[in-house]
Amino acid sequence: MSQMEQKTAGVPTLKRLPLYLRLLRRMKENGDEYASGTVVAKELGLDPIVVRKDLAITGAVGRPRLGFPMDEIIEAIEEFLGWSNTTDAFLVGVGNMGRALLGYQGFEQHGMRIVAAFDSSPEIIGTKVHGKTILDIETMPALAKRMHVQIGVITVTASVAQDVANAMIEGGIRGIWNFTPTSLDVPKHVILQREELASSLAVLSHRLLLEGSAD
Ligand SMILES: NC(=O)c1ccc[n+]([C@@H]2O[C@H](COP(=O)([O-])OP(=O)(O)OC[C@H]3O[C@@H](n4cnc5c(N)ncnc54)[C@H](O)[C@@H]3O)[C@@H](O)[C@H]2O)c1
């Protein structure tokens, strides 16, 4: 499917597609040649109608009674998410959160490769973290420009998050994954995604509370 023809999907669909991908890759490893929406729905405990709609949006075409050929459906989801080409990313702020993200090997399977990490602390600059030498934040915008880096991951102290975002934008970065609680102000062409563990925790706590009151 060309980018012009590609449909847009809602956020809930976009959030479910990686779950399908993980399951389908596992099924492929187990030797399955086809995947049906019904099986995917059952494995993940989702409504089959929702799964069928999600998979249809990727443009993959199922075969009657068999389902989707495994390679085709995997490729269709990867292309839909833009994960067929891994995108280079810079991470800024190598504290607790930054170190954890740098140590995670799984992002490459999800289309993102952290190619360099930056900090402002003289104690951290020049040290090695998970095999990467930490660079001086001052060098980040020029390097981002030179390497055509698309994604910036922000894991700095909240009070400097906007400065870091500005420096990333100066370097031509177009997608920012913000792990800080700071609401960032960015130009229209920049795509922002905020990650907030506290929000997920709020859902968990509230559900626990409801379960408790049901007893
Ligand atoms: N998204 C979440 O769910 C979540 C969860 C926990 C923490 N956080 C947030 O993540 C951020 C980092 O938390 P942490 O525990 O890793 O903090 P930390 O203090 O361990 O690390 C922050 C790092 O940023 C560096 N830094 C500060 N100013 C900088 C600048 N101008 N340029 C480059 N580097 C700079 C510091 O030297 C330090 O290494 C905080 O904003 C915190 O609120 C988010």
The ligand as an SDF file (V2000), in Angstrom:
LIG
                    3D

 44 48  0  0  0  0  0  0  0  0999 V2000
    7.5080    8.7680   32.1000 N   0  0  0  0  0  0  0  0  0  0  0  0
    7.4510    8.2260   33.2760 C   0  0  0  0  0  0  0  0  0  0  0  0
    6.5400    7.4800   33.5530 O   0  0  0  0  0  0  0  0  0  0  0  0
    8.5060    8.5900   34.2650 C   0  0  0  0  0  0  0  0  0  0  0  0
    8.7810    7.8020   35.3610 C   0  0  0  0  0  0  0  0  0  0  0  0
    9.8040    8.1800   36.1850 C   0  0  0  0  0  0  0  0  0  0  0  0
   10.5030    9.3600   35.9030 C   0  0  0  0  0  0  0  0  0  0  0  0
   10.1570   10.1080   34.8470 N   0  0  0  0  0  0  0  0  0  0  0  0
   10.8100   11.3690   34.4870 C   0  0  0  0  0  0  0  0  0  0  0  0
   11.9690   11.0660   33.7520 O   0  0  0  0  0  0  0  0  0  0  0  0
   12.9090   12.1030   33.9350 C   0  0  0  0  0  0  0  0  0  0  0  0
   14.2050   11.5040   34.3810 C   0  0  0  0  0  0  0  0  0  0  0  0
   14.0430   10.8410   35.6240 O   0  0  0  0  0  0  0  0  0  0  0  0
   15.2660   10.1330   36.2880 P   0  0  0  0  0  0  0  0  0  0  0  0
   14.7920    9.4450   37.4900 O   0  0  0  0  0  0  0  0  0  0  0  0
   16.0060    9.3720   35.2350 O   0  0  0  0  0  0  0  0  0  0  0  0
   16.1470   11.4290   36.7060 O   0  0  0  0  0  0  0  0  0  0  0  0
   17.7030   11.5120   36.9420 P   0  0  0  0  0  0  0  0  0  0  0  0
   17.9220   12.7160   37.7770 O   0  0  0  0  0  0  0  0  0  0  0  0
   18.2430   10.1860   37.3790 O   0  0  0  0  0  0  0  0  0  0  0  0
   18.2700   11.7850   35.4600 O   0  0  0  0  0  0  0  0  0  0  0  0
   18.1520   12.9990   34.7710 C   0  0  0  0  0  0  0  0  0  0  0  0
   19.3910   13.1420   33.8900 C   0  0  0  0  0  0  0  0  0  0  0  0
   19.2210   14.2880   33.0650 O   0  0  0  0  0  0  0  0  0  0  0  0
   20.4900   14.9410   32.9800 C   0  0  0  0  0  0  0  0  0  0  0  0
   20.2890   16.3490   32.5920 N   0  0  0  0  0  0  0  0  0  0  0  0
   19.8310   17.3820   33.3400 C   0  0  0  0  0  0  0  0  0  0  0  0
   19.7910   18.5210   32.6130 N   0  0  0  0  0  0  0  0  0  0  0  0
   20.2120   18.1810   31.3570 C   0  0  0  0  0  0  0  0  0  0  0  0
   20.3730   18.9140   30.1600 C   0  0  0  0  0  0  0  0  0  0  0  0
   20.0950   20.2100   30.0670 N   0  0  0  0  0  0  0  0  0  0  0  0
   20.8340   18.2510   29.0790 N   0  0  0  0  0  0  0  0  0  0  0  0
   21.1380   16.9320   29.1350 C   0  0  0  0  0  0  0  0  0  0  0  0
   21.0040   16.1830   30.2470 N   0  0  0  0  0  0  0  0  0  0  0  0
   20.5340   16.8010   31.3460 C   0  0  0  0  0  0  0  0  0  0  0  0
   21.0810   14.7840   34.3700 C   0  0  0  0  0  0  0  0  0  0  0  0
   22.4960   14.9780   34.3600 O   0  0  0  0  0  0  0  0  0  0  0  0
   20.6850   13.3360   34.6840 C   0  0  0  0  0  0  0  0  0  0  0  0
   21.6660   12.4340   34.2370 O   0  0  0  0  0  0  0  0  0  0  0  0
   12.2960   13.0730   34.9660 C   0  0  0  0  0  0  0  0  0  0  0  0
   11.7470   14.1620   34.2670 O   0  0  0  0  0  0  0  0  0  0  0  0
   11.2310   12.2360   35.6300 C   0  0  0  0  0  0  0  0  0  0  0  0
   10.1560   13.0450   36.0870 O   0  0  0  0  0  0  0  0  0  0  0  0
    9.2030    9.7280   34.0220 C   0  0  0  0  0  0  0  0  0  0  0  0
  1  2  1  0
  2  3  2  0
  2  4  1  0
  4  5  1  0
  4 44  2  0
  5  6  2  0
  6  7  1  0
  7  8  2  0
  8  9  1  0
  8 44  1  0
  9 10  1  0
  9 42  1  0
 10 11  1  0
 11 12  1  0
 11 40  1  0
 12 13  1  0
 13 14  1  0
 14 15  2  0
 14 16  1  0
 14 17  1  0
 17 18  1  0
 18 19  2  0
 18 20  1  0
 18 21  1  0
 21 22  1  0
 22 23  1  0
 23 24  1  0
 23 38  1  0
 24 25  1  0
 25 26  1  0
 25 36  1  0
 26 27  1  0
 26 35  1  0
 27 28  2  0
 28 29  1  0
 29 30  1  0
 29 35  2  0
 30 31  1  0
 30 32  2  0
 32 33  1  0
 33 34  2  0
 34 35  1  0
 36 37  1  0
 36 38  1  0
 38 39  1  0
 40 41  1  0
 40 42  1  0
 42 43  1  0
M  CHG  2   8   1  16  -1
M  END
$$$$
